[in-house]
Amino acid sequence: MKTMSRSSRTVLMSGAVFLAATLAAGSRPAAQAPPAAAAAQDRFPETTGKAALLKVCSNCHTAESVIQTLRTRQEWTDVVDQMSRYGAEASDQEFDQILAYLVKHFSPIRINKATAKDLESTLDIPASVAEAIVAYRAEKGDFKTVDEVAKVPGLEAAKVDARKARLVF
């Protein structure tokens, strides 16, 4: 038997997972939402893109399954493209909103490599504070802990604390 490439196995497994999710979703009565859906929606920040994500993505799987893993922009792009190929129905604008939302809220924040522009978006901070993070990092060296990041002048500790699970050192 011919050996499958890694990408072929990945596509095959993704298809199987998608099929299983579709069948499971189809077996529920349309009027009933899955019990975890209400709780899962609480984990989604109220910003542009949330409505499109919940509308489009929850047709085939729970909202919670979307955010199980942090992904880079490219990885989220690949996921959104794949779901589109599998039949997710949305306008180009909705797909763009979904991608931007996922990148902003469910991507790792590479605090020691990110540009000021990236930090501004992912930490939801003003440009001046993002630039202060980059300057602090350049002056003192790479961050090693969340506490070190919180020491940057002008950065609200709560902003860092709220995203600490996404910080990659």
Residue pairs with C-beta under 8 A, 6 or more apart in sequence:
4 12
14 82
15 86
18 60
18 83
18 86
21 60
21 61
21 65
22 60
25 59
25 60
25 61
28 34
34 62
36 62
36 64
37 58
37 62
37 63
37 64
39 64
40 62
40 63
40 64
41 54
41 63
43 63
43 64
43 67
44 50
44 53
44 54
44 63
44 67
44 105
45 105
47 101
47 104
47 105
48 97
48 100
48 101
49 97
49 98
49 100
49 101
49 102
49 104
50 101
52 90
52 94
52 97
52 98
52 101
53 63
53 66
53 97
53 98
53 101
53 102
54 63
55 90
55 94
56 83
56 88
56 89
56 90
56 94
56 95
56 98
57 63
57 66
57 83
57 88
57 98
59 88
59 89
60 83
60 86
60 88
66 102
66 106
67 102
67 106
70 106
70 107
70 108
70 166
71 79
71 102
71 106
71 107
72 107
72 108
73 99
73 103
73 107
76 99
76 102
76 103
76 106
76 107
77 99
79 102
80 95
80 98
80 99
80 102
84 90
84 95
90 98
103 122
104 121
104 122
104 124
106 166
107 122
107 166
108 166
108 167
108 168
109 118
109 119
109 122
109 123
109 163
109 166
109 167
109 168
110 168
111 119
111 133
111 137
111 143
111 149
111 167
111 168
111 169
112 137
112 142
112 143
112 169
114 122
115 134
116 127
116 130
116 131
116 133
116 134
117 127
117 130
119 125
119 130
119 133
119 134
120 126
120 127
120 129
120 130
122 163
122 166
123 129
123 130
123 133
123 155
123 159
123 160
123 163
124 159
125 155
125 156
125 159
128 154
129 152
129 154
129 155
132 152
132 153
132 154
132 155
133 149
133 152
133 155
136 151
136 152
136 153
137 143
142 169
143 149
143 169
144 169
145 169
146 160
146 161
146 164
146 167
149 155
149 160
149 167
150 157
150 160
150 161
160 167
